[in-house]
Amino acid sequence: MYCTLFVHKLKTIFGSNLSRALLLVYWTIIYLRHKLNVAPIDGNGCMLMRDNAIGRIYRRYFPVQLIKTAELPPNKNYIIASFPHGILGTGICMNMAFDIGVWFKLFPQVRPKVATLDQHFFTPFLRHFIRWWGLISVSKESLMYYLNKSNDPQHPDNRDGFTSNAVAILVGGAQEALDSNPGEYILTLRKRKGFVKMAVRTGSAIVPSFSFGEVDIFQQVANPPNSKLRNFQIAVKKRTGIAPLIPLGRDIFHYPFGVVPYRRPITQVVGAPIEVVQSDEPDPAYVDELHGKVIKALEDMFEEYKAKYLKDPETKQLIIN
């Protein structure tokens, strides 16, 4: 009965011509604002959303760790080239969006931001939450906006005491998510060089980052290459940019089946920055050179840390497609 009354109430609220008109105006405003200026949130966004008890509880659930291997001086901006995507990119979002207190301790004066699909910022209501969490659009215009920010402590944009932006990009995207299965580290990287070109255009250092355990917190319905499900998922991804995954996790109270992520550790290791020479027109040979350095750094990182952060490391291999 209560459910019926609730649905009826929603119909009453959103069924009127006035409500529809207001929603249309609202959507038009957010569409134009994002198109005109990529709807930026400068600084660190809403700290109440990004550093609170709920985020810390969620971190401890898995738990999620953040490991620093090198300094990130706040005198430049960074692209955090993050792998693997997994189903949700939980490790990177936890450390650089939902609970950023640990990041601040390890990388002071560097603002953490996570780049996500542009279409999320045209979605009513959702866009506000993801902006408060420090998520930004992965569009070219948005990345240029944040990565070209001044590092001068006296610049008005840096009145918050931070002088650097570190933008995490899950380079493998939806394609990599399709290959996500427990114990399998399959990266989509060989042909993805857009992030390197962006680094060159903005002079941002590239920081390889690897989240051990990211692929272990969800299974997904079997979708081997060339299966009907995989072909359907790829077709949808081509049209929308989003792969319709079917994740399998644990139930709220029992483990056999559900959509709650499994309680398994995730450790994000942040590597050393790869320095970049700025150029408005990236030379293809130079892009290939930097791209090769990223691949080599990820391979070395995986081999160095898998014994420490993965179970049965001798059975784990890194595959880069």
C-alpha positions in Angstrom: 0.0 0.0 0.0 2.8 2.4 1.0 4.6 1.7 -2.3 1.5 2.5 -4.3 1.0 5.7 -2.4 4.6 6.7 -3.0 4.3 6.0 -6.8 1.1 8.0 -6.9 2.8 10.9 -5.1 5.6 10.9 -7.6 3.2 11.0 -10.5 1.4 13.9 -8.8 4.6 15.8 -8.4 6.2 15.2 -11.8 3.1 14.7 -13.8 2.0 18.4 -13.8 2.9 20.7 -16.7 4.6 23.1 -14.3 6.9 20.3 -12.9 7.8 19.2 -16.4 8.6 22.8 -17.5 10.8 23.3 -14.4 12.7 20.1 -15.1 13.2 21.1 -18.7 14.5 24.5 -17.6 16.8 22.8 -15.1 18.2 20.3 -17.6 18.7 23.1 -20.2 20.7 25.1 -17.6 23.0 22.3 -16.7 23.5 21.3 -20.3 24.5 24.8 -21.3 26.7 25.4 -18.3 28.6 22.2 -19.0 28.9 22.8 -22.7 30.1 26.4 -22.2 32.6 25.9 -19.4 32.8 22.2 -18.5 31.0 22.9 -15.2 34.2 23.2 -13.2 34.6 23.0 -9.4 37.9 24.6 -8.5 39.8 23.6 -5.4 38.9 20.4 -3.6 35.2 20.5 -4.0 32.9 19.7 -1.0 35.2 18.5 1.8 32.2 17.4 3.8 31.6 14.9 1.0 35.2 13.9 0.5 36.5 13.4 4.0 34.0 12.0 6.5 33.2 9.0 8.7 31.2 7.2 6.0 34.1 7.3 3.5 36.4 5.9 6.2 34.0 3.1 7.0 33.8 2.2 3.3 37.6 2.3 3.1 37.9 -0.2 6.0 35.3 -2.5 4.5 37.7 -3.8 1.8 40.1 -2.3 3.0 41.6 0.1 0.5 45.2 1.3 0.9 47.3 4.0 -0.8 51.0 3.4 -1.3 53.4 6.2 -2.2 56.6 5.2 -4.0 57.9 8.7 -5.0 57.3 12.3 -4.3 54.8 14.4 -6.3 56.1 17.9 -5.9 53.2 20.5 -6.0 55.0 22.6 -8.6 53.4 20.9 -11.6 50.2 19.1 -12.6 49.9 15.4 -13.1 48.0 12.8 -15.0 47.6 9.7 -12.8 47.4 6.9 -15.5 45.4 4.4 -13.5 45.0 0.6 -14.0 43.1 -1.6 -14.0 39.6 -0.2 -14.3 37.8 -3.1 -12.7 34.0 -2.9 -12.5 33.8 0.4 -10.7 37.4 1.8 -10.3 36.8 1.5 -6.5 40.4 1.9 -5.4 41.1 5.1 -7.4 37.7 6.6 -6.4 38.2 5.8 -2.7 41.7 7.4 -2.6 41.1 10.3 -4.9 37.4 11.1 -4.5 35.5 9.6 -1.6 38.0 9.7 1.3 41.0 11.9 0.4 42.5 12.4 3.9 45.1 9.7 3.2 46.0 11.3 -0.1 46.6 14.7 1.6 48.9 13.1 4.1 51.0 11.5 1.4 50.8 14.2 -1.3 50.4 17.6 0.4 49.3 20.5 -1.7 48.2 18.3 -4.6 44.5 18.2 -5.3 43.2 14.8 -6.3 40.6 14.6 -9.0 39.1 11.7 -10.9 38.1 12.0 -14.6 34.9 10.2 -15.6 32.5 10.1 -18.6 31.4 13.4 -19.9 27.7 12.3 -20.1 27.5 12.0 -16.3 27.6 15.8 -16.1 24.5 16.1 -18.2 22.6 13.8 -15.9 20.3 15.8 -13.5 21.1 15.5 -9.8 23.8 12.9 -10.3 26.1 15.7 -11.7 26.0 17.6 -8.4 27.1 14.6 -6.3 30.0 13.6 -8.6 31.2 17.2 -8.7 31.2 17.5 -4.9 33.3 14.3 -4.8 35.9 16.0 -7.0 35.1 14.1 -10.2 35.6 15.9 -13.4 34.8 15.3 -17.1 37.3 13.3 -19.1 36.6 15.5 -22.2 39.5 17.2 -23.8 38.2 20.7 -22.8 37.9 19.6 -19.2 41.3 18.0 -18.9 42.9 21.1 -20.6 41.2 23.3 -18.1 42.5 21.5 -15.0 45.9 20.5 -16.3 46.8 24.0 -17.5 46.1 25.5 -14.0 48.8 27.7 -12.6 51.2 26.2 -10.0 52.1 29.7 -8.6 51.3 29.8 -4.9 50.3 33.5 -5.4 47.8 32.7 -8.1 44.1 33.4 -7.1 43.2 29.8 -8.0 45.6 28.6 -5.3 44.2 30.5 -2.4 43.2 27.2 -0.8 46.9 26.4 -0.2 47.1 23.8 -3.0 49.2 24.5 -6.1 48.8 21.3 -8.1 46.1 19.2 -9.7 46.5 15.4 -10.0 43.9 14.1 -12.4 43.3 10.3 -12.4 42.3 8.8 -15.7 41.2 5.2 -15.9 42.8 4.7 -19.3 41.3 1.3 -20.1 37.8 2.6 -19.6 34.7 0.5 -20.4 36.7 -1.9 -22.6 39.0 -2.9 -19.8 36.0 -3.3 -17.5 34.6 -5.9 -19.8 37.7 -8.0 -19.2 37.5 -7.6 -15.4 37.4 -10.9 -13.5 38.9 -12.0 -10.2 42.6 -12.8 -10.5 42.9 -11.6 -14.1 44.9 -8.5 -14.9 44.1 -7.6 -18.5 44.8 -4.0 -19.4 43.6 -2.0 -22.4 46.5 0.2 -23.2 48.5 -0.6 -26.4 46.5 1.7 -28.7 45.4 4.2 -26.1 47.7 7.2 -26.4 45.3 10.1 -25.9 46.3 10.6 -22.3 50.0 10.8 -23.4 49.1 13.5 -26.0 47.2 15.4 -23.3 50.2 15.2 -21.0 52.5 16.7 -23.7 50.0 19.4 -24.6 49.8 20.6 -21.0 53.3 19.7 -19.8 51.8 17.4 -17.1 53.9 14.6 -15.7 52.5 11.1 -16.2 52.2 9.0 -13.0 51.6 5.3 -13.5 49.3 3.8 -10.9 48.2 0.2 -10.3 45.4 -0.9 -8.0 46.2 -4.5 -6.9 43.0 -6.4 -6.0 40.7 -4.1 -8.0 39.5 -6.9 -10.2 38.7 -9.2 -7.2 35.8 -7.4 -5.6 33.3 -8.4 -8.3 32.7 -11.2 -10.6 30.6 -10.7 -13.7 28.3 -12.8 -15.8 30.5 -14.8 -18.2 31.1 -12.6 -21.3 34.0 -14.2 -23.3 35.1 -12.4 -26.5 32.7 -13.0 -29.4 30.0 -14.3 -27.1 26.5 -12.9 -27.7 26.6 -11.0 -24.4 30.0 -9.5 -25.1 28.9 -8.4 -28.6 25.8 -6.8 -27.2 27.9 -5.0 -24.5 30.3 -3.7 -27.2 27.5 -2.5 -29.3 26.0 -0.5 -26.4 29.4 0.8 -25.5 30.0 2.1 -29.0 26.7 4.0 -28.9 26.7 5.3 -25.3 30.3 5.0 -24.0 29.0 2.8 -21.2 29.4 -1.0 -21.1 26.3 -2.6 -19.6 28.1 -4.9 -17.2 26.3 -7.5 -15.1 28.4 -7.6 -11.8 28.1 -10.4 -9.3 29.1 -9.8 -5.7 27.9 -10.9 -2.3 24.5 -10.5 -0.7 24.2 -8.0 2.2 24.1 -10.9 4.8 25.4 -13.9 2.8 28.2 -14.4 0.4 26.9 -16.7 -2.4 25.2 -14.1 -4.6 24.4 -10.4 -4.7 25.6 -7.0 -5.9 27.5 -5.9 -2.9 31.3 -6.0 -3.6 33.3 -8.7 -2.0 35.3 -7.8 1.0 38.8 -8.1 -0.5 41.7 -5.7 -0.1 42.6 -3.1 -2.8 46.0 -1.5 -2.8 46.7 1.4 -5.1 50.4 1.9 -5.7 51.3 5.3 -7.1 54.5 5.2 -9.1 57.2 7.7 -9.9 56.3 10.6 -12.3 57.4 10.4 -15.9 58.5 13.9 -16.9 57.2 15.4 -20.1 58.4 18.2 -22.4 55.5 20.5 -23.2 54.5 20.9 -26.9 51.3 22.2 -28.4 51.7 19.8 -31.3 52.9 16.4 -29.8 55.4 14.6 -32.0 54.2 11.1 -32.7 57.6 9.6 -32.1 57.8 11.3 -28.7 54.3 10.2 -27.8 55.3 6.6 -28.6 58.4 7.0 -26.4 56.4 8.2 -23.4 53.8 5.5 -24.0 56.4 2.9 -23.9 57.7 4.2 -20.6 54.3 4.0 -19.1 53.9 0.4 -20.2 57.4 -0.5 -18.9 56.6 1.2 -15.5 53.4 -0.7 -15.1 55.1 -4.0 -16.0 57.8 -3.3 -13.4 55.3 -2.2 -10.8 53.3 -5.3 -11.2 56.3 -7.7 -10.9 57.7 -5.7 -7.9 54.5 -5.6 -5.8 52.4 -8.6 -6.8 54.0 -10.8 -4.2 53.2 -8.3 -1.5 49.6 -7.4 -2.4 48.2 -10.5 -4.2 47.4 -14.0 -3.1 49.2 -16.8 -5.1 51.3 -14.2 -7.0 53.1 -16.9 -9.0 49.9 -17.6 -10.8 49.2 -13.9 -11.7 50.2 -12.4 -15.0 49.8 -9.0 -16.5 48.4 -8.9 -20.0 48.5 -5.6 -21.8 46.3 -5.4 -24.9 
